[in-house]
Amino acid sequence: MTDLFSSFTLRGVTLKNRIGVSPMCMYSCRDDGVPTDWHLAHLVSRSVGGAGLVITEASAVVPEGRITPADVGIWNDTQATAHARIVEAIHATGGVAGIQIAHAGRKASRAAPWVHGPAVPSWTCHAPSAEPFEGFAVPHAMTEAEIGATIAAFAEGAKRSVRAGYRFIEIHGAHGYLCHQFLSPISNRRNDAWGGDFEGRSRFVREVAAAVRAAIPDDIVLALRISHTDWVEGGWTTEESVELSRRMKALGVDLVDVSSGGLDAGQKIPLGPGYQVPGAEAVKRGAGIPVAAVGLITEPKQAQDILTEGKADLILLARVLLREPYWPMRAAAELGRVDALHIPPQYERGWNTLGKWTMDPEIAEPMTRI
């Protein structure tokens, strides 16, 4: 049985447990893709909370690859220097720092989601074909030269990530962004070597993975996030995801992070607890590669059961960790594994074996002294 609090080693990287922070966009940069104190506090608090892996949000490899002007980037050294500060803090608090490198393709050039009203594009979007996502501008269909330059940008972004100290690099191939746009026949209408059948549509992602693997040291983990299905008739399928994952394993990808959807506004997603886990299980069993499960996994027993049943190797959490940064501490208590979790000494005396914060009478300050 795989324990949620057992270590997990990929290449030269060992995670202290099977709990990871999924990359979540914060839309909070103020200065051209440079991560800020917000990102530092947000990510490091989850490392302090006990997550074994902390993945920085989608970081664009080129300026036009950002979803919004407030997205994080990794296309220049100023950004990499700011990332390094975050990486150092994550590692100092016991987590392994990962980064998701990304290009938004036709879903780029938007306003932050809390900005009301239609967004006015501020730069031209690039995509496999001139097929817009619903409500977005018509993108520019990429030329052969632009495709090659973008593949090279992913490799350069990976190199900068390694220089910043990241030990886990994830290529974003999901949620309707550029890599996913090449994969799906809904968004890829090309009739050249970058489109058409599975071989052509998967070529961009395969070449990105090969370029990134060649650009980073052998002891750095390489992962790929995919949407295992578009949830749309005639779109990308779970079966294709399994075959792609087989190809990724041969190219040196170490783990597939299995999500779903995001490519087409007509998607019909059967939302429910663990609704994406069957996709992760299909990839794990069909491709023989380690996988991460994500999507409405909120309770410790639920996470443990996924591992116990062999459906995934790593559990990535998102919104539940926004609500509860110290979820791993609660999970350890509920699963009877408090012994497996290092509680920061600054917090230890306020934590009891029932997994609850408590007031230690030996250190409590009487209200009368306020």
Sequence and secondary structure as in RCSB ss.txt:
>XXXX:A:sequence
MTDLFSSFTLRGVTLKNRIGVSPMCMYSCRDDGVPTDWHLAHLVSRSVGGAGLVITEASAVVPEGRITPADVGIW
NDTQATAHARIVEAIHATGGVAGIQIAHAGRKASRAAPWVHGPAVPSWTCHAPSAEPFEGFAVPHAMTEAEIGAT
IAAFAEGAKRSVRAGYRFIEIHGAHGYLCHQFLSPISNRRNDAWGGDFEGRSRFVREVAAAVRAAIPDDIVLALR
ISHTDWVEGGWTTEESVELSRRMKALGVDLVDVSSGGLDAGQKIPLGPGYQVPGAEAVKRGAGIPVAAVGLITEP
KQAQDILTEGKADLILLARVLLREPYWPMRAAAELGRVDALHIPPQYERGWNTLGKWTMDPEIAEPMTRI
>XXXX:A:secstr
   TTS EEETTEEESSSEEE        SSTT   HHHHHHHHHHHHTT SEEEEEEEESSGGG SSTT  B S
SHHHHHHHHHHHHHHHHTT EEEEEEE  GGG S   TTS S     S  EESSS   TTS   EE  HHHHHHH
HHHHHHHHHHHHHHT SEEEEEE TTSHHHHHH TTT    STTSSSHHHHTHHHHHHHHHHHHHS TTSEEEEE
EES  SSTTS  HHHHHHHHHHHHHTT  EEEEE   S TT     STTTTHHHHHHHHHHH   EEE SS  SH
HHHHHHHHTTS SEEEE HHHHH TTHHHHHHHHTT GGGS   HHHHTTB TTS B   TTT   GGG 
